[in-house]
Amino acid sequence: MSRAPTGGRRADAVRNRQLALDAATALLTEPATTLTVEAIAKRAGLGAGTVVRAFGGKDALLDAAVSSLLRPLVDRAKQLLEEAKPEQALRTFLAELMDFQSAYHGISHELRGLAVPATTELRAELERVAREMIAGAQRAGTIRTDLDADTLAGLTGRTAFAIARSDGALAGAYLTVLMDGLRPPRTEPDDAPGRDRARRKGR
């Protein structure tokens, strides 16, 4: 007895997987939406069982969806690190990161507590590149050195996330203030105390 052809089933599986990925990605842009297998299946026009079979569960589905979104962001950050001066690379990276976080509202909330190895690896890669940008700018003297690169990377990452969740119209202004705060503090000349004393006497 000859076996039934499986090419059609494989094509359907590939199609269903892409539909589920597209649905999950679309739902991540909607801040009020909770991602469940049922919600993803409904958006994709599939049955919940079909979505589960395509990925094995919600964790794997969201890991695939978010990692596919993060990969271009990681590649872009690496490109900036190679092609731009460190401080400019950092500023551009943070602006694009905030745009990404603003567009995909649900990522951090939806991934909390899930097993998402591919996404976790890409997030770590983003943090590593950001630290390299900061360390390079510190060596160039354009970013303060009283705090280490790890600390500054954590501060800028959290601040960028908060900015992305605030008024988008002010994102550029917030970023300017953030970058100003990263610059080395100004030091007074050695004779500043003498000038202050002379100024007080002249009053």
N, C-alpha and C positions, 0 to 999 in steps of 0.2 A: 504494500500500500504506500503510495507516495504521500509525502508530507504536504500539508497546505502551505501555500506561500506566506511568508511572515513579513515581507517588505511593507505591505500596507499597514500592518500593526505597528511596525517600527516607525513608519512615517507619522502615524497618528500619535504615537508616544512623544516623538520629537515636537510635533505641533502642540500637543497638550502642555508639554513642559514650557514651551515658549509663551503660550497663552497665560499660564499661571504666573510666570516670571513678569510678564508685562502687567498683569493685574496687580501683583504685589507692589511693583514699582509705582504704578499709578496711585495706589492707596497710600503709599508712603508720603505723597505730596499733600495729603489731606489731613490737617492737624486734628480734626475731631473724630477720625476714623480709628477704630480698634481692629488690628489685623487678626482675623481668625481664619482658619481654613475655609470655613463656610463663606466668609466675606470675600475671600480671594476667589473661591470657586464661583460665587455668584457674579463677580465682576468679569471673570474669564469666560463665563458661559459654560462651565463644566460642573460635573458632580464633585462633591467633596471627596468621595472615594477615588476619583480619577486624579485629583490633585495630590492626595496622599501617595498614591501609587507612583506618581511621576517623581516624587522627591523623597518619600519615606517619612514625611512629617513636616510640621511647620518650621522647626528649627532649620532643617536643611534647605527648605524653600527660601526663607528669609536670608540665610547665609549666602545662597546663590544670588539672590536679587541685590542685596546690599554690596556684596563684593564686586559684582559687575559694575555697580555705580562708583565704587571707590577706586577701582583700578585706574581709570583715566585720571583721577585726581592725584594719585600717587605718581603716575608717570609724568604729569605736568609739574609736580613739585620737584622731581628729580631734574627735569629739563631746566627749570628756573635756577636750581642750585648750580648747574653746570654753566649756564649762559649769562646769568646776571650777577651783579655785585651782591654780596650777601644781604645787606640791609634792604636793597630794592627787591631782591628775590623774596625776602620774608614779607615785605609789605604786600607784594602782588599775591603771594601764596595765601596770606591771611584774608585778603579781599575775596579771592576766589573760594576759599574755604567757607567764609561766611555766606557767600551766595549759595554754595552747595547746602549748607546746613539750613538756610532759610527755605530753600526749595523743598528739601526732604525733611519735613517737620518730624515725622514719626520714628526716625531711625533709632535714636538713643533710647526712647521709651519702649519701643517694640522689642528691641534686642535684649533688654534687661532680663538677666536670668536664663537666657537661652545659650545653647551650645552652638557657637558660630565660629569655628576655627579659621576659615578663610578670611572672614571679616576682621577677626581679632589680629591676624597676622598683618593685614593691610593697614589697620589702625596703628599698629606698632611701627610699621614702616613710615607712615606719615609723621609720627612723633620723632622718629630718628632723623628724618630729613629736616624737620623744623629745628631740631637741636643743632644739626650741622650748619644750618643757615645762621643761627644765633651765634654759635661758636666762631664762625667765619667773620661775622660782623664785629664780634668782640676783639678778634685778632687785628681787624682793620681799624679799631678804635672808634667805630660808629655806634656801638651799643655798650651800655654800662657793663662793668666787670665786677661790681661789688656784689652781684648775685650770679651764681653759676648758671651755665646753659640749661641744665635740667630744670632748675627752679624757674627760669624765665620761660622755658618752653611750656611748663605747666601753667604758668600765669597767663601767657598769651593764648594758649589753647582754651582755657576756661573763659577768658574774657571774650574771645572771638565767638564762642558758643553763646554767651549771654547777649552779645551784640546782635547776633543772627536772629535771636528771638525777640528783639526789641523793634522799634520803629525802623523799618528799612530805609526810610528817607534820610535818616540820620546816620546810617552805617558808615558813610565816608568820613563824617566828622568824628565819630567815635574812634575810627581807625587812626585818624590823624593824632588824636589825643593819646591813644595807646602807643603809637610809634614815638611820639614826643617823650612819653614816660620811659621808654627804653633807652633813650640817648644818654650818654655819660653826663652826670651832673656837672654843672659849671663850678669851677673852683675860683675863689677870690684870689687876686694877686697877694704876694707876701706882705706888701705894705698896706693892705686894706685896713688893719687895726689903726695904723698911724693916720690914715686919711679920715677914719671915723672920729678919732680924737680931735683932729684939726677942725673937722666939720662942727663938732660939738662946741669947741672954743669960739668959733666964729658966730655962734648963735647969739 
